[in-house]
């Protein structure tokens, strides 16, 4: 994508573990590269510990990268700048209270964001602008919502408020870190629709972090599958879902409940070995769990294989003749 709003190249983040004298390092993300186009929703998918949230925090400037770089709107990443607090790349957190002061009225945070990030909005017009923001995410009537305290809103309403606060700075990209995982299934669809509306009506790109393949399929244009800090598959969402080529992606698909199958029909391929991310050796990190692992998988890390113009995977054992 030549017009990408975000270009990530070889991004890595390592954490030292153990005691003061320990030299062990946890490889949270390793050599991650991807792009996000204007007006696109990209889903980062993987199980807990795969590095999804670490990527978001590095992009937001909350963690400095250990290696690699990224360009956001053509500008390089500043090692000590926080794009989350500057409003350039705001985050919507899994827990809405991560960005909402529970002792102040809802309107306080929005009005403060407008004061900090929107000097074009005069003080006399901030309340009206805040009303417009909350109504854009489906909170009506806006004036009444702004006068409430956070505890007077439901969980879904608080998450909608998180998106309104992110939208206050007129960002071109929002980092949404598991925004629906704490919500009841019945109200998740409403928040996913809000994300689509922000993309369609406001032109905002979103990096959507989730472990839920169903929600990623519903809302995302493209999907990036991570395992133990590395990208193992990437492509258009429908293409990845309909033709998963990496064994880990196929494992994720098989672990999702399918009401069409009886419980005895489930065929799991997981060998149950957890990934090694502290001082990992060479080779594919999924090899201990992979039913297709070969000797080569344990001695060298597979590079991305281009399956089509919009679909790629990192696997030595990839087989195009696998049943779709």
N, C-alpha and C positions, 0 to 999 in steps of 0.2 A: 504494500500500500504506500504509494508515494505521497498521499495527502494525509497520512496518519497524524492524529493529534497527540498521540503518545507512542514513543518508540523506545522499547526496553531492549538493551543489548548486554548479554552476558552478566546479568545481575546476580550477585551472590551476597548472602548474609550469614556469617558464622558467629556463634556465641561460645565463649569459653565456659567450660563446665568443670565441676569438681572444686577442690580447695585452692588456696592461694598459689600453691606450687604445682598445680595440675596444668598440663599442657593440652588436655583434651578439648576438642572443639566440636560443637554441635552444628551440623550443616543444615540450617533451616531452609535455605534456598541455594541452589547451585546452578550457575550459568543459565539463568532463565532469560529467554528472549521472546518478545511478542510485540504486537502493535494493536492500537485501537484507533479506528477511523472516526471522524466527526459523525455524530448522530448514530452511533453504534452501541449496542449492548453486548459486552463480552463477558461470558461466565467463566470464572476460575473454579473448577470442580475437583473435588478430591476428599478423601476421608480426613478425620481430625489428625493434625500433625503433618499434613502434606506440604505446608508452607504457604497456604493461601493468604492468611491474615498477615503473615510476615511481609509478603510482597506489598500488600496495601500500606502497611506501616512504613516501609522503606520509601514507597512512592510519595506518601504524605509528608515525609521528612521527620517522622517520629523515630526512626532508626536510620543511622548512616549506613550506606552499603559497604560491605567489606571489599567488594570488587564489582566491576561492571559499571554501567552508566545508563541513563535514560534521558530522552529529550521530550519535554512537555511544551507544546505549542512552539516548537523550534528552539527552546531554551534548555540548556544543560541543567542537571540537578546540582543545587547548592548543598554542600555537605552539612551545613549547619542551619539551613532555612527550613521552616515548617510550612509546607503548602496547605496543610490541614487548617492551621490557625490563620493563615493569610487569606484564606477563602479561595485560593486558586484551584485547589483540589480537595474539597471538603469530604469528610467521611460521615456515613450513617452507620452507627454501631449496632451490634446485635442487641445490646441492652440500651433502650432509649434513654435511661437515666445517665448514660455515659456522656450525653450532650445537653441534658436538660437539668436546670437547677430545681430541685424538688420543693424549695421553700419560696420560690418566686412565681408570680403569675406567668402564664404561657407567653404573653406578649412581651415580657421583659427580654428574653433571649433574642427574639426576632428583631425588636427595636434596636437592641445593642448591635446585632449583626449589620443592620442597615446603617447604623451610625459609623461603624468601623470600616465597612467595605463598600458602601454606596454613598459617597460624598455628593453625588448628583441629586440625591433625594433630600430636600430640605426637611428640617425638623417638623414643620407643620404638616408634611405629607407622609411622614413615616408610618403613622397608624393606618392610614388608608392603604399604603403599600403592603404593610403586614397583613391586613385583611385579605388583600389580593393573593398573597403568597399561600396562606392557609386554605383559601378556597380553591386554589389550583391543585392542591393535593386532596381535595374532597372533604375538608373540614368546614361545615356550614352550620349556622351563619357565622361568618368569620369573626365579626366584632364580639360576639358572645364567647366564642372559643378563646379569644385572646385574653379575656378577663377571668378565665378559669385557672385553677392551680393544676399542676400535672397529675396529682392523685385523683382529680375529678374526671380524667380521661381514661378510656380503656387502653389496653396494650396496643391495639391496632391504631387507635387515634394518636397515641404518643409516637409511634413509628412514623405516621404520616407527618407529624410535627417535625420529626427529625429531618425528613426530606424537605419540608418547608424551610427549615433553618439552613440546610445545605444550599437551597435554591436562592437564598437571600443575597448572596454575593454574585449572582449571575455567573456561575461557573460553567466551563465547557465540559468538565468531566467530574462525575461524582463517584466516590469509592463506597460501595454498599457492602458492608461486611456482615453477612448472614442476617439481613434485616427482617426476614420472616420466620426464622427458626424458633423464636420464642412465642409465636402466635398460634392460635388454634387453626387447624387445617381449614375450617370453614371461612376464615377471614383473610387467609393468606392471598387468595386470588385478587382481592381488592387492592392490596398493596402492590402486587405484581403489575396490576393494571395501571397503578399510579406511575410506576417506573416506565411503562410503555408510553404513557401520556406525556411524561417529561421528555422522553426521547422524541416523540412525534410533534408535540406542540411547542416545546421550548428549545429543541435542537441539542439537548444535553446528551453526551455520551455517558455510559455507566460501565464500571467494572464491577460486576456482580459476583460476590464470593459466596459459594454455597457448597454443601455436600449433597444437596437434593437434586437429583437428575431431572425429576418431573418439573420442578419450578424452572430449572435452567432451560429445559426444552420449551417451556411455555413462553419465556420472556427474552431469551438471548438470541442474537443473530449468529454468534460464533461461540464455540466452546473450547476451552483449554483444560485438559486433564492433567493434574499434577499427582505425582507419587514421590514421597520422601524427598521433597525439595526440587524435583526435576520435572520438566514437561515431558509427558510420554505420548500425548496425542493432541492434535489441534485441527480444527476444521469448522466448516459451517455446521450449525447445531443439528439440523436434520440429517446431514451426511454422517456425522459422528454417531448419532443415535441409531440410525438405520443400518449403518455399516461399521460398527466398532471394530478396529483392527488390532489394537494393543490388548494383550491378555488382561491387563489391569482394567481397562475400560470395559471389557466384556465381563469381568468379575463384578464391577459396579452395576452393570446392567442386570446381571443374573441375581444380584442381591436385592434388587427392587421388587417389592411384592407384585405379583401378577395374578389378578383374580381369575384369569382364565385357566390357571393350572391348579391341580390338586396339590396339597402339601407334599405328597410323596413324589411328585414329578420334578421337584427342584433338584438341579444337578450343579452343585457347587464345585469349583475348581480350586478354592483357596486351601493352600497347604498349612495355613495358620502361622507362618513365621513372620514376626514383626520386622519392619524395616530397620536397618542399622544406619543411623544418622549421626552417631558420635564417632568421629574419625573413621568414616566408611572407607573401605578399600576400593580397588578398581572393580569395574563390572557394573552390570545393571542391578539396581537396588531392589527390583522386584523379583530377581532370580530365585531367592529362597522360597517364594510363594508361587512361582510360575510353573504350571504343568508342562510348558513347552521349553523350559530352560535347557540350554546347551552349554558345553564347556566354554565356548566363546563368550557367553553371557556373563560368566563369572570372572573373566580376566580383562575385559575392556567394555567401556561404556558405549552403547550403540548411538550412532548419530541419527538425526532425523531422516526418514525416507519419504520422499514426495510421492504420494499415492495418486494425487490429482492436483489441479491448480489450487484447490481450496482445502486439501486434506493431507495431513502428514502424520507420521508416527515414528517413534524411536524404538525399534525392535528388530533383532536379528531373525526372529522366528515368524515375522509377519507373513501371512499366507493369503493371497488375494482370492484363493478358492474356498476360503472358509464360508460356510453357509450364512447368508445375510439374515 
